Amino acid sequence: MLFIEYPKCSTCKKAKKWLDEHKIEYTNRHIVEDNPTYEELKKWYKISGLPLKKFFNTSGILYREMNLKDKLPNMSEVEQLRLLSSNGMLIKRPLIVKDEEILIGFKEDKWAEALL
């Protein structure tokens, strides 16, 4: 299982603590130092069944600075995936990739259902 995080993010810290408390093994990946590629994001998006907008860190500074709230609706899927793959700070985190399961953001009930 892959745990993609930004170590300074408080939600990521909380999620990591939860994983450790439940003795769930994972491989850690720093979202900025090792940003997901276009191909990875495309695959995860398809597996997740979620709207692509859910992959964006809508509360992030970069999202607001780039005015993505207004730009995303006019961008193609390919353009959005390229944008996400260009900067890890645009991606909602933490992100769990486990077989055919993708978890975005930390929601304890959803994580418990999927991982316990």
Sine and cosine of phi, psi and omega as CSV:
sin_phi,cos_phi,sin_psi,cos_psi,sin_omega,cos_omega
0.00,0.00,0.67,-0.75,-0.02,-1.00
-0.96,-0.26,0.79,-0.62,0.04,-1.00
-0.92,-0.39,0.95,-0.32,-0.05,-1.00
-0.98,-0.21,0.83,-0.55,-0.12,-0.99
-0.59,-0.80,0.26,-0.97,0.23,-0.97
-0.93,-0.38,0.94,-0.34,-0.16,-0.99
-0.81,0.58,-0.44,0.90,-0.01,-1.00
-0.99,0.11,-0.18,0.98,-0.04,-1.00
-0.96,0.28,0.81,-0.59,-0.04,-1.00
-0.91,0.42,-0.59,0.80,0.03,-1.00
-0.92,0.40,-0.62,0.79,0.04,-1.00
-0.90,0.43,-0.66,0.75,0.02,-1.00
-0.88,0.48,-0.69,0.73,0.01,-1.00
-0.89,0.45,-0.68,0.73,-0.01,-1.00
-0.91,0.42,-0.67,0.74,-0.01,-1.00
-0.90,0.43,-0.66,0.75,0.04,-1.00
-0.88,0.48,-0.68,0.73,0.01,-1.00
-0.88,0.48,-0.72,0.69,0.02,-1.00
-0.86,0.51,-0.71,0.70,-0.02,-1.00
-0.91,0.42,-0.66,0.75,0.02,-1.00
-0.89,0.46,-0.53,0.85,0.00,-1.00
-1.00,-0.08,0.18,0.98,0.05,-1.00
0.78,0.62,0.68,0.73,0.03,-1.00
-1.00,-0.10,0.84,-0.54,-0.03,-1.00
-0.98,0.18,0.60,-0.80,-0.01,-1.00
-0.42,-0.91,0.33,-0.94,0.13,-0.99
-0.97,-0.25,0.79,-0.61,-0.06,-1.00
-1.00,0.07,0.62,-0.78,0.05,-1.00
-0.62,-0.79,0.80,-0.60,0.00,-1.00
-0.98,0.17,0.86,-0.50,-0.14,-0.99
-0.92,0.39,-0.39,0.92,0.00,-1.00
-1.00,-0.04,-0.70,0.71,-0.01,-1.00
-0.94,0.34,-0.50,0.87,-0.02,-1.00
-0.70,-0.71,0.92,0.39,-0.06,-1.00
-0.88,0.47,0.67,-0.74,0.07,-1.00
-0.83,0.56,0.62,-0.78,-0.01,-1.00
-0.99,0.16,0.22,-0.98,0.06,-1.00
-0.83,0.56,-0.73,0.68,-0.04,-1.00
-0.90,0.43,-0.66,0.76,0.04,-1.00
-0.89,0.46,-0.75,0.66,-0.03,-1.00
-0.88,0.48,-0.65,0.76,0.02,-1.00
-0.88,0.48,-0.71,0.70,-0.01,-1.00
-0.90,0.44,-0.74,0.67,-0.04,-1.00
-0.90,0.43,-0.62,0.78,0.03,-1.00
-0.88,0.48,-0.72,0.70,0.00,-1.00
-0.90,0.44,-0.69,0.72,-0.01,-1.00
-0.90,0.44,-0.67,0.75,-0.13,-0.99
-0.90,0.43,-0.56,0.83,-0.08,-1.00
0.95,0.30,0.12,0.99,-0.02,-1.00
-1.00,-0.01,0.38,-0.93,0.13,-0.99
-0.90,0.45,0.58,-0.81,-0.04,-1.00
-0.85,0.52,-0.52,0.86,0.00,-1.00
-0.85,0.53,-0.48,0.88,-0.01,-1.00
-0.91,0.42,-0.33,0.94,0.00,-1.00
-0.99,0.15,-0.22,0.98,-0.03,-1.00
-1.00,0.04,0.66,-0.75,0.08,-1.00
-0.99,0.16,0.99,0.13,-0.12,-0.99
-0.93,0.38,-0.27,0.96,0.03,-1.00
-0.99,-0.11,0.04,1.00,-0.04,-1.00
-0.98,0.20,0.44,-0.90,0.00,-1.00
-0.87,0.48,-0.72,0.69,-0.04,-1.00
-0.88,0.47,-0.64,0.77,0.03,-1.00
-0.84,0.54,-0.72,0.70,-0.01,-1.00
-0.94,0.33,-0.68,0.73,0.00,-1.00
-0.86,0.51,-0.60,0.80,-0.03,-1.00
-1.00,0.09,-0.02,1.00,0.01,-1.00
0.82,0.57,0.68,0.73,-0.09,-1.00
-0.95,0.31,-0.38,0.93,0.04,-1.00
-0.83,0.56,-0.64,0.77,-0.01,-1.00
-1.00,0.04,-0.47,0.88,-0.08,-1.00
-0.99,0.12,-0.60,0.80,-0.09,-1.00
-0.83,0.56,-0.69,0.72,-0.03,-1.00
-0.86,0.51,-0.39,0.92,-0.01,-1.00
-0.99,-0.15,0.05,1.00,-0.02,-1.00
-0.99,-0.15,0.55,-0.83,0.06,-1.00
-0.96,0.26,0.24,-0.97,0.06,-1.00
-0.85,0.53,-0.69,0.72,0.00,-1.00
-0.88,0.48,-0.71,0.70,0.01,-1.00
-0.89,0.46,-0.65,0.76,0.01,-1.00
-0.92,0.40,-0.68,0.73,0.03,-1.00
-0.90,0.43,-0.64,0.77,0.05,-1.00
-0.89,0.46,-0.67,0.75,0.01,-1.00
-0.89,0.46,-0.73,0.68,0.03,-1.00
-0.86,0.51,-0.64,0.77,-0.03,-1.00
-0.97,0.25,-0.14,0.99,-0.02,-1.00
-1.00,0.07,-0.34,0.94,-0.05,-1.00
-0.35,-0.94,0.89,-0.46,-0.02,-1.00
-0.86,0.51,-0.42,0.91,-0.02,-1.00
-0.94,0.33,-0.21,0.98,0.04,-1.00
-1.00,0.10,-0.25,0.97,-0.10,-1.00
-1.00,-0.04,0.73,-0.69,0.06,-1.00
-0.91,0.42,0.66,-0.75,-0.06,-1.00
-0.67,-0.75,0.29,-0.96,-0.10,0.99
-0.94,0.34,0.25,-0.97,-0.03,-1.00
-0.78,-0.63,0.79,-0.61,0.05,-1.00
-0.94,-0.34,0.76,-0.65,0.07,-1.00
-0.84,-0.54,0.93,-0.37,-0.03,-1.00
-0.67,-0.74,0.95,-0.32,-0.01,-1.00
0.76,0.65,-0.92,-0.40,-0.02,-1.00
-0.97,-0.25,0.50,0.87,-0.03,-1.00
-0.80,-0.60,0.75,-0.67,0.05,-1.00
-0.82,-0.58,0.81,-0.59,0.06,-1.00
-0.89,-0.46,0.78,-0.62,-0.03,-1.00
-0.88,-0.47,0.80,-0.61,-0.07,-1.00
0.97,0.23,0.24,-0.97,-0.03,-1.00
-0.95,-0.31,0.94,-0.34,0.12,-0.99
-0.82,-0.58,0.96,-0.28,-0.15,-0.99
-0.78,0.62,-0.68,0.73,-0.02,-1.00
-0.90,0.44,-0.68,0.74,0.02,-1.00
-0.92,0.40,-0.65,0.76,0.01,-1.00
-0.90,0.43,-0.68,0.73,0.00,-1.00
-0.88,0.48,-0.69,0.72,0.00,-1.00
-0.88,0.47,-0.65,0.76,-0.08,-1.00
-1.00,0.09,-0.48,0.87,-0.18,-0.98
-0.91,-0.41,-0.24,0.97,-0.04,-1.00
-0.99,-0.17,0.00,0.00,0.00,0.00
